Amino acid sequence: ERRPLEFVSDEDFRKLLRNMNTASFSEYRDSIIIQLLLDTGMRVNECLLIQVTDVNLQKRYIYLPAENTKGKKTRTVFFSNEVRKSLRLWIRHKDSFIESEYLFPSTHNRALSVNGFESNMRVYGNRAGVPNVSPKVFRNNFAKRFLLNGGDIFTLSKILGHSSVAITEAAYLDLTD
C-alpha cells in the first residue's frame, strides 16, 4: 500500500509564491524553479543541472542531456508561454549578478544542490502555511493535472522520463480519482 500522493491546490501554490521574497537572489531563483517544476514535471535534480544553453526560449523547450537524467536518456521538456516570460526575466536578472553556465546557480556559482533546494522548500512552505510542499509534490501535481486534463498515461510516461508505462502506472494511477 502506498500513501496517496500529496497535491498542492492552485491557491496554495499562489500562496507559496506570494510569500517568497523575490528581491532576494536565492528566493527569486527558487520561485522560478518551483514554477518550472510544476510546469514541466521534470525531476528536481534534472532542473538544477540545466545550463542556459540547454534552454530554447523561442520554441519553449529545455534539452536534458542523458548524463543529467535518471534513466540516462536524453529528453526534452516543454514549458508554457507564462514560464517562458518568467525564464526570460530570470536569465536577465541572473546574468546581472553572476556569470554562470547554470540556469539556477548557487550564490557560489555552482549547481544548486537538491538537498539545499529541498531545505529551502521546507522554509518557504512553512512560511506560507503550506508545509507539505517538496519538489516531488510538484512532479506529482504535474502528473495529476496532466491526467485530469485529458492526457494519456503513455504520453505522461514519456514526458516524465520513465523507462516504461508500467512505472508511470505504478506511481500515478491513483491520481485518476
Residue pairs with C-beta under 8 A, 6 or more apart in sequence:
2 174
4 174
5 137
5 140
5 144
5 172
5 174
5 175
6 132
6 133
6 134
6 136
6 137
6 140
7 137
7 140
7 141
7 144
8 16
8 130
8 132
8 133
8 137
8 138
8 141
12 128
12 130
12 133
13 38
13 141
15 128
15 129
15 130
16 34
16 124
16 125
16 128
16 130
16 133
17 31
17 34
17 35
18 128
19 124
19 127
19 128
20 27
20 28
20 30
20 31
20 124
20 128
21 27
21 28
22 28
22 31
25 97
25 98
25 107
26 107
26 120
27 120
27 124
28 90
28 93
29 90
29 94
29 104
29 105
29 112
30 117
30 120
30 121
30 124
32 86
32 87
32 90
32 104
33 44
33 47
33 48
33 104
33 112
33 117
34 121
34 138
35 83
35 86
36 42
36 47
36 79
36 83
36 87
37 44
37 47
37 135
37 138
37 139
37 142
38 138
38 141
38 142
39 79
39 80
39 82
39 83
39 142
40 47
40 62
40 77
40 78
40 79
40 83
40 142
40 159
41 77
41 139
41 142
41 143
41 146
41 156
41 159
41 160
42 62
42 64
42 77
42 139
42 161
43 69
43 70
43 135
43 139
43 161
44 114
44 117
44 118
44 135
44 136
44 139
45 68
45 70
45 114
46 64
46 68
46 69
46 70
46 161
47 104
47 135
48 102
48 104
48 111
48 112
48 113
48 114
48 117
49 68
49 102
49 111
50 62
50 64
50 68
50 102
50 103
50 104
51 101
51 102
51 103
52 91
52 100
52 101
52 102
52 103
53 101
54 62
54 63
54 64
54 65
54 103
55 61
55 62
55 63
55 87
55 91
55 103
56 62
56 63
57 84
57 87
57 88
60 78
60 79
60 80
60 81
60 83
60 84
61 76
61 77
61 78
61 79
62 76
62 77
62 78
62 79
63 74
63 76
64 74
64 75
64 76
64 77
64 161
65 74
66 72
66 73
66 74
69 75
69 161
70 161
71 161
71 162
71 163
73 161
75 161
77 159
79 87
87 103
90 103
91 103
94 100
94 103
94 105
98 105
98 107
98 109
99 109
100 109
102 109
102 110
102 111
102 112
104 111
104 112
105 111
105 112
106 112
106 113
106 116
114 135
117 135
118 134
118 135
121 133
121 134
121 135
122 131
122 134
124 133
125 131
125 132
125 133
125 134
139 160
140 172
140 175
143 156
143 160
143 168
143 171
143 172
143 175
144 172
144 175
146 155
146 156
146 159
147 153
147 156
147 172
147 175
147 176
148 175
148 176
153 165
153 168
153 169
153 172
153 173
154 165
156 168
156 172
157 164
157 165
157 167
157 168
160 168
162 168
162 171
